Amino acid sequence: MNALAVRLVCGLLFSVLVLGAIVKPPDNFSQGLGMLLPATMLLGVALKGPRRSIIPKRRASATAAPKDGEPPRP
C-alpha cells in the first residue's frame, strides 16, 4: 500500500476518534486511557508515515573486501 494512503487513512481514523471522544466523552478514566493508546499510534503513523524496517540494512560496500592499498577495517 502506498505510504501516502496509509498516512491519509491513519489521519482520518485519528480525527474520527478525536471527534467521537468530543461528541461522547468516555464514562470513566480507564476508558479515556484505553482510547489514548490507539490515538497516539494513529497520530504517529499519520505524521511520520509507516516505517519500512527497524533494523537498517548494511550496504554491500561495508562488507566487501578492502581495495589494494587500503588498510583493513576493524
Buried (B, 14 or more C-beta within 10 A) or exposed (E): EEEEEBBEBBBEBBEEBBEEBEEEEBEEEEEEEEBEEEBEEBBEBBEEEEEEEEEEEEEEEEEEEEEEEEEEEE
